[in-house]
Amino acid sequence: MNTADSERLTQLEIKISYLDDLVETLNTMVARQHDQIAMLIHEVAQLRQRNDESQPPAFRSLRDELPPHY
């Protein structure tokens, strides 16, 4: 193997090393975002459930709308 091929091989190995590090970093970031999204979906579901539970009945009397001083 001549010097040019050896230098080219070294440069490719360096690039692969950087790419491996980048892939690992991105994988970690995607895994963290997956966990955050799952947590947020759970929180939204809980908020929707609380909102549904606190909703008044659909049919109400107009007397329920009167201010307390009447």
PDB file of N, CA, C and O in Angstrom:
ATOM      1  N   MET A   1       0.855  -1.168   0.000  1.00  0.00           N
ATOM      2  CA  MET A   1       0.000   0.000   0.000  1.00  0.00           C
ATOM      3  C   MET A   1       0.901   1.232   0.000  1.00  0.00           C
ATOM      4  O   MET A   1       1.841   1.332   0.789  1.00  0.00           O
ATOM      5  N   ASN A   2       0.596   2.163  -0.898  1.00  0.00           N
ATOM      6  CA  ASN A   2       1.436   3.353  -0.975  1.00  0.00           C
ATOM      7  C   ASN A   2       0.963   4.430   0.002  1.00  0.00           C
ATOM      8  O   ASN A   2      -0.051   4.259   0.679  1.00  0.00           O
ATOM      9  N   THR A   3       1.684   5.509   0.068  1.00  0.00           N
ATOM     10  CA  THR A   3       1.416   6.575   1.034  1.00  0.00           C
ATOM     11  C   THR A   3       0.073   7.242   0.794  1.00  0.00           C
ATOM     12  O   THR A   3      -0.639   7.563   1.745  1.00  0.00           O
ATOM     13  N   ALA A   4      -0.280   7.454  -0.472  1.00  0.00           N
ATOM     14  CA  ALA A   4      -1.555   8.113  -0.797  1.00  0.00           C
ATOM     15  C   ALA A   4      -2.726   7.244  -0.345  1.00  0.00           C
ATOM     16  O   ALA A   4      -3.695   7.750   0.220  1.00  0.00           O
ATOM     17  N   ASP A   5      -2.636   5.954  -0.589  1.00  0.00           N
ATOM     18  CA  ASP A   5      -3.709   5.040  -0.156  1.00  0.00           C
ATOM     19  C   ASP A   5      -3.797   4.980   1.371  1.00  0.00           C
ATOM     20  O   ASP A   5      -4.889   4.937   1.938  1.00  0.00           O
ATOM     21  N   SER A   6      -2.648   4.976   2.019  1.00  0.00           N
ATOM     22  CA  SER A   6      -2.618   4.936   3.470  1.00  0.00           C
ATOM     23  C   SER A   6      -3.245   6.208   4.060  1.00  0.00           C
ATOM     24  O   SER A   6      -4.001   6.142   5.030  1.00  0.00           O
ATOM     25  N   GLU A   7      -2.927   7.345   3.476  1.00  0.00           N
ATOM     26  CA  GLU A   7      -3.494   8.625   3.932  1.00  0.00           C
ATOM     27  C   GLU A   7      -5.008   8.649   3.696  1.00  0.00           C
ATOM     28  O   GLU A   7      -5.774   9.106   4.545  1.00  0.00           O
ATOM     29  N   ARG A   8      -5.417   8.156   2.543  1.00  0.00           N
ATOM     30  CA  ARG A   8      -6.847   8.117   2.222  1.00  0.00           C
ATOM     31  C   ARG A   8      -7.592   7.203   3.198  1.00  0.00           C
ATOM     32  O   ARG A   8      -8.679   7.545   3.665  1.00  0.00           O
ATOM     33  N   LEU A   9      -7.018   6.061   3.499  1.00  0.00           N
ATOM     34  CA  LEU A   9      -7.616   5.126   4.449  1.00  0.00           C
ATOM     35  C   LEU A   9      -7.711   5.754   5.841  1.00  0.00           C
ATOM     36  O   LEU A   9      -8.717   5.591   6.532  1.00  0.00           O
ATOM     37  N   THR A  10      -6.673   6.465   6.243  1.00  0.00           N
ATOM     38  CA  THR A  10      -6.681   7.139   7.546  1.00  0.00           C
ATOM     39  C   THR A  10      -7.788   8.184   7.600  1.00  0.00           C
ATOM     40  O   THR A  10      -8.503   8.276   8.597  1.00  0.00           O
ATOM     41  N   GLN A  11      -7.934   8.967   6.545  1.00  0.00           N
ATOM     42  CA  GLN A  11      -8.989   9.987   6.500  1.00  0.00           C
ATOM     43  C   GLN A  11     -10.379   9.348   6.564  1.00  0.00           C
ATOM     44  O   GLN A  11     -11.267   9.862   7.244  1.00  0.00           O
ATOM     45  N   LEU A  12     -10.567   8.240   5.863  1.00  0.00           N
ATOM     46  CA  LEU A  12     -11.854   7.538   5.911  1.00  0.00           C
ATOM     47  C   LEU A  12     -12.138   6.993   7.302  1.00  0.00           C
ATOM     48  O   LEU A  12     -13.276   7.045   7.768  1.00  0.00           O
ATOM     49  N   GLU A  13     -11.124   6.477   7.961  1.00  0.00           N
ATOM     50  CA  GLU A  13     -11.304   5.977   9.320  1.00  0.00           C
ATOM     51  C   GLU A  13     -11.679   7.109  10.276  1.00  0.00           C
ATOM     52  O   GLU A  13     -12.510   6.924  11.166  1.00  0.00           O
ATOM     53  N   ILE A  14     -11.071   8.268  10.095  1.00  0.00           N
ATOM     54  CA  ILE A  14     -11.405   9.431  10.926  1.00  0.00           C
ATOM     55  C   ILE A  14     -12.859   9.842  10.704  1.00  0.00           C
ATOM     56  O   ILE A  14     -13.593  10.099  11.659  1.00  0.00           O
ATOM     57  N   LYS A  15     -13.269   9.901   9.433  1.00  0.00           N
ATOM     58  CA  LYS A  15     -14.657  10.271   9.125  1.00  0.00           C
ATOM     59  C   LYS A  15     -15.641   9.264   9.718  1.00  0.00           C
ATOM     60  O   LYS A  15     -16.680   9.650  10.253  1.00  0.00           O
ATOM     61  N   ILE A  16     -15.320   7.992   9.623  1.00  0.00           N
ATOM     62  CA  ILE A  16     -16.196   6.954  10.181  1.00  0.00           C
ATOM     63  C   ILE A  16     -16.286   7.107  11.698  1.00  0.00           C
ATOM     64  O   ILE A  16     -17.350   6.912  12.286  1.00  0.00           O
ATOM     65  N   SER A  17     -15.181   7.451  12.316  1.00  0.00           N
ATOM     66  CA  SER A  17     -15.186   7.649  13.765  1.00  0.00           C
ATOM     67  C   SER A  17     -16.112   8.802  14.149  1.00  0.00           C
ATOM     68  O   SER A  17     -16.895   8.689  15.093  1.00  0.00           O
ATOM     69  N   TYR A  18     -16.019   9.905  13.416  1.00  0.00           N
ATOM     70  CA  TYR A  18     -16.916  11.040  13.678  1.00  0.00           C
ATOM     71  C   TYR A  18     -18.375  10.669  13.419  1.00  0.00           C
ATOM     72  O   TYR A  18     -19.262  11.059  14.179  1.00  0.00           O
ATOM     73  N   LEU A  19     -18.621   9.925  12.361  1.00  0.00           N
ATOM     74  CA  LEU A  19     -19.984   9.514  12.042  1.00  0.00           C
ATOM     75  C   LEU A  19     -20.548   8.572  13.107  1.00  0.00           C
ATOM     76  O   LEU A  19     -21.721   8.676  13.465  1.00  0.00           O
ATOM     77  N   ASP A  20     -19.731   7.665  13.610  1.00  0.00           N
ATOM     78  CA  ASP A  20     -20.171   6.778  14.694  1.00  0.00           C
ATOM     79  C   ASP A  20     -20.574   7.582  15.928  1.00  0.00           C
ATOM     80  O   ASP A  20     -21.590   7.300  16.563  1.00  0.00           O
ATOM     81  N   ASP A  21     -19.768   8.580  16.255  1.00  0.00           N
ATOM     82  CA  ASP A  21     -20.074   9.434  17.402  1.00  0.00           C
ATOM     83  C   ASP A  21     -21.363  10.210  17.166  1.00  0.00           C
ATOM     84  O   ASP A  21     -22.191  10.333  18.069  1.00  0.00           O
ATOM     85  N   LEU A  22     -21.534  10.731  15.961  1.00  0.00           N
ATOM     86  CA  LEU A  22     -22.747  11.475  15.626  1.00  0.00           C
ATOM     87  C   LEU A  22     -23.986  10.582  15.706  1.00  0.00           C
ATOM     88  O   LEU A  22     -25.017  10.993  16.237  1.00  0.00           O
ATOM     89  N   VAL A  23     -23.884   9.375  15.183  1.00  0.00           N
ATOM     90  CA  VAL A  23     -25.016   8.439  15.222  1.00  0.00           C
ATOM     91  C   VAL A  23     -25.374   8.106  16.667  1.00  0.00           C
ATOM     92  O   VAL A  23     -26.554   8.048  17.011  1.00  0.00           O
ATOM     93  N   GLU A  24     -24.388   7.889  17.502  1.00  0.00           N
ATOM     94  CA  GLU A  24     -24.635   7.582  18.920  1.00  0.00           C
ATOM     95  C   GLU A  24     -25.297   8.767  19.623  1.00  0.00           C
ATOM     96  O   GLU A  24     -26.223   8.586  20.414  1.00  0.00           O
ATOM     97  N   THR A  25     -24.823   9.974  19.334  1.00  0.00           N
ATOM     98  CA  THR A  25     -25.414  11.176  19.924  1.00  0.00           C
ATOM     99  C   THR A  25     -26.861  11.338  19.480  1.00  0.00           C
ATOM    100  O   THR A  25     -27.738  11.618  20.298  1.00  0.00           O
ATOM    101  N   LEU A  26     -27.109  11.164  18.197  1.00  0.00           N
ATOM    102  CA  LEU A  26     -28.477  11.290  17.679  1.00  0.00           C
ATOM    103  C   LEU A  26     -29.382  10.198  18.236  1.00  0.00           C
ATOM    104  O   LEU A  26     -30.550  10.457  18.527  1.00  0.00           O
ATOM    105  N   ASN A  27     -28.873   9.005  18.387  1.00  0.00           N
ATOM    106  CA  ASN A  27     -29.653   7.911  18.955  1.00  0.00           C
ATOM    107  C   ASN A  27     -30.070   8.224  20.387  1.00  0.00           C
ATOM    108  O   ASN A  27     -31.213   7.983  20.776  1.00  0.00           O
ATOM    109  N   THR A  28     -29.140   8.761  21.166  1.00  0.00           N
ATOM    110  CA  THR A  28     -29.439   9.148  22.542  1.00  0.00           C
ATOM    111  C   THR A  28     -30.505  10.239  22.571  1.00  0.00           C
ATOM    112  O   THR A  28     -31.425  10.196  23.388  1.00  0.00           O
ATOM    113  N   MET A  29     -30.378  11.208  21.682  1.00  0.00           N
ATOM    114  CA  MET A  29     -31.328  12.309  21.621  1.00  0.00           C
ATOM    115  C   MET A  29     -32.725  11.810  21.221  1.00  0.00           C
ATOM    116  O   MET A  29     -33.725  12.237  21.798  1.00  0.00           O
ATOM    117  N   VAL A  30     -32.790  10.924  20.254  1.00  0.00           N
ATOM    118  CA  VAL A  30     -34.080  10.378  19.815  1.00  0.00           C
ATOM    119  C   VAL A  30     -34.725   9.562  20.932  1.00  0.00           C
ATOM    120  O   VAL A  30     -35.938   9.637  21.131  1.00  0.00           O
ATOM    121  N   ALA A  31     -33.938   8.793  21.651  1.00  0.00           N
ATOM    122  CA  ALA A  31     -34.476   7.997  22.763  1.00  0.00           C
ATOM    123  C   ALA A  31     -35.029   8.915  23.849  1.00  0.00           C
ATOM    124  O   ALA A  31     -36.091   8.640  24.407  1.00  0.00           O
ATOM    125  N   ARG A  32     -34.322  10.000  24.155  1.00  0.00           N
ATOM    126  CA  ARG A  32     -34.781  10.948  25.170  1.00  0.00           C
ATOM    127  C   ARG A  32     -36.074  11.626  24.709  1.00  0.00           C
ATOM    128  O   ARG A  32     -37.006  11.786  25.497  1.00  0.00           O
ATOM    129  N   GLN A  33     -36.132  12.019  23.448  1.00  0.00           N
ATOM    130  CA  GLN A  33     -37.340  12.650  22.925  1.00  0.00           C
ATOM    131  C   GLN A  33     -38.512  11.678  22.921  1.00  0.00           C
ATOM    132  O   GLN A  33     -39.651  12.081  23.160  1.00  0.00           O
ATOM    133  N   HIS A  34     -38.246  10.410  22.654  1.00  0.00           N
ATOM    134  CA  HIS A  34     -39.304   9.402  22.690  1.00  0.00           C
ATOM    135  C   HIS A  34     -39.906   9.327  24.091  1.00  0.00           C
ATOM    136  O   HIS A  34     -41.125   9.277  24.250  1.00  0.00           O
ATOM    137  N   ASP A  35     -39.046   9.320  25.094  1.00  0.00           N
ATOM    138  CA  ASP A  35     -39.528   9.274  26.477  1.00  0.00           C
ATOM    139  C   ASP A  35     -40.319  10.528  26.827  1.00  0.00           C
ATOM    140  O   ASP A  35     -41.349  10.445  27.497  1.00  0.00           O
ATOM    141  N   GLN A  36     -39.846  11.687  26.380  1.00  0.00           N
ATOM    142  CA  GLN A  36     -40.546  12.936  26.658  1.00  0.00           C
ATOM    143  C   GLN A  36     -41.911  12.963  25.969  1.00  0.00           C
ATOM    144  O   GLN A  36     -42.893  13.410  26.562  1.00  0.00           O
ATOM    145  N   ILE A  37     -41.980  12.498  24.743  1.00  0.00           N
ATOM    146  CA  ILE A  37     -43.250  12.470  24.016  1.00  0.00           C
ATOM    147  C   ILE A  37     -44.229  11.530  24.709  1.00  0.00           C
ATOM    148  O   ILE A  37     -45.409  11.853  24.843  1.00  0.00           O
ATOM    149  N   ALA A  38     -43.753  10.381  25.146  1.00  0.00           N
ATOM    150  CA  ALA A  38     -44.634   9.442  25.856  1.00  0.00           C
ATOM    151  C   ALA A  38     -45.165  10.070  27.136  1.00  0.00           C
ATOM    152  O   ALA A  38     -46.340   9.910  27.465  1.00  0.00           O
ATOM    153  N   MET A  39     -44.304  10.788  27.865  1.00  0.00           N
ATOM    154  CA  MET A  39     -44.728  11.448  29.093  1.00  0.00           C
ATOM    155  C   MET A  39     -45.760  12.535  28.788  1.00  0.00           C
ATOM    156  O   MET A  39     -46.755  12.661  29.503  1.00  0.00           O
ATOM    157  N   LEU A  40     -45.533  13.313  27.740  1.00  0.00           N
ATOM    158  CA  LEU A  40     -46.464  14.383  27.379  1.00  0.00           C
ATOM    159  C   LEU A  40     -47.814  13.828  26.928  1.00  0.00           C
ATOM    160  O   LEU A  40     -48.858  14.399  27.243  1.00  0.00           O
ATOM    161  N   ILE A  41     -47.796  12.732  26.202  1.00  0.00           N
ATOM    162  CA  ILE A  41     -49.053  12.101  25.779  1.00  0.00           C
ATOM    163  C   ILE A  41     -49.834  11.650  27.009  1.00  0.00           C
ATOM    164  O   ILE A  41     -51.053  11.809  27.068  1.00  0.00           O
ATOM    165  N   HIS A  42     -49.133  11.089  27.985  1.00  0.00           N
ATOM    166  CA  HIS A  42     -49.783  10.649  29.222  1.00  0.00           C
ATOM    167  C   HIS A  42     -50.377  11.855  29.969  1.00  0.00           C
ATOM    168  O   HIS A  42     -51.506  11.786  30.455  1.00  0.00           O
ATOM    169  N   GLU A  43     -49.625  12.950  30.059  1.00  0.00           N
ATOM    170  CA  GLU A  43     -50.107  14.144  30.749  1.00  0.00           C
ATOM    171  C   GLU A  43     -51.321  14.740  30.044  1.00  0.00           C
ATOM    172  O   GLU A  43     -52.269  15.166  30.704  1.00  0.00           O
ATOM    173  N   VAL A  44     -51.304  14.776  28.718  1.00  0.00           N
ATOM    174  CA  VAL A  44     -52.444  15.310  27.971  1.00  0.00           C
ATOM    175  C   VAL A  44     -53.676  14.444  28.206  1.00  0.00           C
ATOM    176  O   VAL A  44     -54.782  14.964  28.358  1.00  0.00           O
ATOM    177  N   ALA A  45     -53.493  13.145  28.236  1.00  0.00           N
ATOM    178  CA  ALA A  45     -54.621  12.246  28.500  1.00  0.00           C
ATOM    179  C   ALA A  45     -55.191  12.500  29.891  1.00  0.00           C
ATOM    180  O   ALA A  45     -56.410  12.511  30.066  1.00  0.00           O
ATOM    181  N   GLN A  46     -54.322  12.706  30.886  1.00  0.00           N
ATOM    182  CA  GLN A  46     -54.792  13.003  32.236  1.00  0.00           C
ATOM    183  C   GLN A  46     -55.544  14.333  32.276  1.00  0.00           C
ATOM    184  O   GLN A  46     -56.588  14.433  32.920  1.00  0.00           O
ATOM    185  N   LEU A  47     -55.028  15.343  31.599  1.00  0.00           N
ATOM    186  CA  LEU A  47     -55.696  16.645  31.573  1.00  0.00           C
ATOM    187  C   LEU A  47     -57.052  16.550  30.896  1.00  0.00           C
ATOM    188  O   LEU A  47     -58.021  17.159  31.349  1.00  0.00           O
ATOM    189  N   ARG A  48     -57.124  15.789  29.812  1.00  0.00           N
ATOM    190  CA  ARG A  48     -58.419  15.619  29.133  1.00  0.00           C
ATOM    191  C   ARG A  48     -59.420  14.916  30.045  1.00  0.00           C
ATOM    192  O   ARG A  48     -60.600  15.266  30.078  1.00  0.00           O
ATOM    193  N   GLN A  49     -58.934  13.924  30.781  1.00  0.00           N
ATOM    194  CA  GLN A  49     -59.822  13.201  31.686  1.00  0.00           C
ATOM    195  C   GLN A  49     -60.317  14.129  32.795  1.00  0.00           C
ATOM    196  O   GLN A  49     -61.502  14.121  33.130  1.00  0.00           O
ATOM    197  N   ARG A  50     -59.417  14.923  33.363  1.00  0.00           N
ATOM    198  CA  ARG A  50     -59.826  15.882  34.398  1.00  0.00           C
ATOM    199  C   ARG A  50     -60.820  16.880  33.843  1.00  0.00           C
ATOM    200  O   ARG A  50     -61.794  17.223  34.514  1.00  0.00           O
ATOM    201  N   ASN A  51     -60.590  17.349  32.635  1.00  0.00           N
ATOM    202  CA  ASN A  51     -61.481  18.318  32.016  1.00  0.00           C
ATOM    203  C   ASN A  51     -62.855  17.695  31.783  1.00  0.00           C
ATOM    204  O   ASN A  51     -63.875  18.342  32.020  1.00  0.00           O
ATOM    205  N   ASP A  52     -62.887  16.453  31.325  1.00  0.00           N
ATOM    206  CA  ASP A  52     -64.160  15.778  31.096  1.00  0.00           C
ATOM    207  C   ASP A  52     -64.915  15.579  32.405  1.00  0.00           C
ATOM    208  O   ASP A  52     -66.140  15.694  32.443  1.00  0.00           O
ATOM    209  N   GLU A  53     -64.180  15.279  33.483  1.00  0.00           N
ATOM    210  CA  GLU A  53     -64.817  15.058  34.776  1.00  0.00           C
ATOM    211  C   GLU A  53     -65.357  16.356  35.371  1.00  0.00           C
ATOM    212  O   GLU A  53     -66.350  16.337  36.098  1.00  0.00           O
ATOM    213  N   SER A  54     -64.716  17.473  35.072  1.00  0.00           N
ATOM    214  CA  SER A  54     -65.140  18.740  35.654  1.00  0.00           C
ATOM    215  C   SER A  54     -66.196  19.453  34.807  1.00  0.00           C
ATOM    216  O   SER A  54     -66.728  20.482  35.221  1.00  0.00           O
ATOM    217  N   GLN A  55     -66.494  18.922  33.647  1.00  0.00           N
ATOM    218  CA  GLN A  55     -67.501  19.534  32.777  1.00  0.00           C
ATOM    219  C   GLN A  55     -68.878  19.403  33.411  1.00  0.00           C
ATOM    220  O   GLN A  55     -69.227  18.337  33.918  1.00  0.00           O
ATOM    221  N   PRO A  56     -69.652  20.457  33.391  1.00  0.00           N
ATOM    222  CA  PRO A  56     -71.022  20.358  33.909  1.00  0.00           C
ATOM    223  C   PRO A  56     -71.869  19.500  32.977  1.00  0.00           C
ATOM    224  O   PRO A  56     -71.479  19.259  31.834  1.00  0.00           O
ATOM    225  N   PRO A  57     -73.012  19.041  33.447  1.00  0.00           N
ATOM    226  CA  PRO A  57     -73.894  18.256  32.576  1.00  0.00           C
ATOM    227  C   PRO A  57     -74.277  19.054  31.332  1.00  0.00           C
ATOM    228  O   PRO A  57     -74.305  20.285  31.358  1.00  0.00           O
ATOM    229  N   ALA A  58     -74.565  18.353  30.263  1.00  0.00           N
ATOM    230  CA  ALA A  58     -74.848  19.016  28.992  1.00  0.00           C
ATOM    231  C   ALA A  58     -76.144  19.818  29.046  1.00  0.00           C
ATOM    232  O   ALA A  58     -76.206  20.910  28.481  1.00  0.00           O
ATOM    233  N   PHE A  59     -77.175  19.310  29.705  1.00  0.00           N
ATOM    234  CA  PHE A  59     -78.449  19.999  29.778  1.00  0.00           C
ATOM    235  C   PHE A  59     -78.604  20.623  31.147  1.00  0.00           C
ATOM    236  O   PHE A  59     -78.591  19.934  32.167  1.00  0.00           O
ATOM    237  N   ARG A  60     -78.752  21.946  31.157  1.00  0.00           N
ATOM    238  CA  ARG A  60     -78.929  22.644  32.422  1.00  0.00           C
ATOM    239  C   ARG A  60     -80.135  23.560  32.336  1.00  0.00           C
ATOM    240  O   ARG A  60     -80.512  24.027  31.261  1.00  0.00           O
ATOM    241  N   SER A  61     -80.705  23.794  33.446  1.00  0.00           N
ATOM    242  CA  SER A  61     -81.843  24.682  33.530  1.00  0.00           C
ATOM    243  C   SER A  61     -81.361  26.125  33.431  1.00  0.00           C
ATOM    244  O   SER A  61     -80.243  26.442  33.837  1.00  0.00           O
ATOM    245  N   LEU A  62     -82.209  26.996  32.890  1.00  0.00           N
ATOM    246  CA  LEU A  62     -81.865  28.410  32.827  1.00  0.00           C
ATOM    247  C   LEU A  62     -81.747  28.993  34.232  1.00  0.00           C
ATOM    248  O   LEU A  62     -81.036  29.978  34.434  1.00  0.00           O
ATOM    249  N   ARG A  63     -82.430  28.402  35.197  1.00  0.00           N
ATOM    250  CA  ARG A  63     -82.323  28.879  36.581  1.00  0.00           C
ATOM    251  C   ARG A  63     -80.896  28.704  37.105  1.00  0.00           C
ATOM    252  O   ARG A  63     -80.462  29.455  37.979  1.00  0.00           O
ATOM    253  N   ASP A  64     -80.172  27.728  36.582  1.00  0.00           N
ATOM    254  CA  ASP A  64     -78.797  27.547  37.001  1.00  0.00           C
ATOM    255  C   ASP A  64     -77.904  28.685  36.491  1.00  0.00           C
ATOM    256  O   ASP A  64     -76.816  28.916  37.019  1.00  0.00           O
ATOM    257  N   GLU A  65     -78.373  29.381  35.473  1.00  0.00           N
ATOM    258  CA  GLU A  65     -77.601  30.470  34.878  1.00  0.00           C
ATOM    259  C   GLU A  65     -77.815  31.794  35.586  1.00  0.00           C
ATOM    260  O   GLU A  65     -77.038  32.728  35.389  1.00  0.00           O
ATOM    261  N   LEU A  66     -78.857  31.896  36.412  1.00  0.00           N
ATOM    262  CA  LEU A  66     -79.155  33.153  37.084  1.00  0.00           C
ATOM    263  C   LEU A  66     -78.076  33.473  38.117  1.00  0.00           C
ATOM    264  O   LEU A  66     -77.578  32.579  38.802  1.00  0.00           O
ATOM    265  N   PRO A  67     -77.721  34.749  38.223  1.00  0.00           N
ATOM    266  CA  PRO A  67     -76.761  35.140  39.245  1.00  0.00           C
ATOM    267  C   PRO A  67     -77.336  34.873  40.649  1.00  0.00           C
ATOM    268  O   PRO A  67     -78.556  34.800  40.792  1.00  0.00           O
ATOM    269  N   PRO A  68     -76.528  34.731  41.649  1.00  0.00           N
ATOM    270  CA  PRO A  68     -76.993  34.371  42.978  1.00  0.00           C
ATOM    271  C   PRO A  68     -77.878  35.436  43.638  1.00  0.00           C
ATOM    272  O   PRO A  68     -78.625  35.110  44.560  1.00  0.00           O
ATOM    273  N   HIS A  69     -77.818  36.673  43.201  1.00  0.00           N
ATOM    274  CA  HIS A  69     -78.605  37.711  43.875  1.00  0.00           C
ATOM    275  C   HIS A  69     -80.069  37.726  43.423  1.00  0.00           C
ATOM    276  O   HIS A  69     -80.835  38.541  43.937  1.00  0.00           O
ATOM    277  N   TYR A  70     -80.495  36.876  42.496  1.00  0.00           N
ATOM    278  CA  TYR A  70     -81.905  36.838  42.093  1.00  0.00           C
ATOM    279  C   TYR A  70     -82.679  35.891  42.936  1.00  0.00           C
ATOM    280  O   TYR A  70     -83.883  35.731  42.738  1.00  0.00           O
TER     281      TYR A  70
END
